[in-house]
Amino acid sequence: LVLKFGFNPMSYLALEKDKLYFFSKQVEGVCAYTIVGNVMTVCGDIICDKSSANKFILELTQFADENALD
């Protein structure tokens, strides 16, 4: 996915071992994140097709809400 959709050089930081990953169930996409306290911090950009970004972000927001993450 990084090779296919990682248009930002920062996308490759998603491959570092200290990250957690959210994989979309609705679109082909992933984002790397970390949690500090109850805050979910996405590391870099989401990695998906630009046309799927809104759907991905909605799903990611729902995941954060369901897991009590800010």
N, C-alpha and C positions, 0 to 999 in steps of 0.2 A: 504494500500500500504506500509506503514511503517513496519507493521508486516510481510508482504510478501517479500519485497525487501530491507528493511533497514538493510543491513549487517554491517554497521558502527554504533557504539554506538552514534555517533553525529547525526544520522538520527532522533533521537527522539527530537532533538531541533527544528525540523521542526514543531512540534506540539505547540510551544509557540504562544501565541495570537498576538504577534507583527509582524508576518510574513505575506507576500502576497504569493500566490501560483500560479504556472504555471502548468496546467494539459495538458499533451500531447493529441493531437487529433489523432495521428498516432499509438502510442504504449501505453501500460498501464504503466503510470509513472507520477511523480510529482516532483517538486522541490520547496522549500521554498526560498523566496528571499526578499530583502528589496531594496529600492531605496534611494540613497543620491545624491542630485543634479540630474544629469541625468545618474548616474552610477547604474546599476543593479548588486547587489552583491548576489550571490547564497550562501545560508547559509548551509554549510555542503555539502554532496554529493548529486547528483541527485538520485532519488529513483525510480528505474525501474530494469527490468531484465538486467543483464550484456550484453546479446546478443542484446539488443535494445538500448544500450547506445549511439552509434554513431548517430542513427536516432533521438533519443531524443535531443541530443546536437545540431544537425543541426536545428531541429524545434525550440528549445529554442533560438538559435542565430538569426534565422529569426524573431522570435517574438520581440527580443530586437531591431533589425534593424528597423522593422516596427514601433516601438514605440520610435525611436530616443534615445535609451538607449545604453550607452557604457558598 
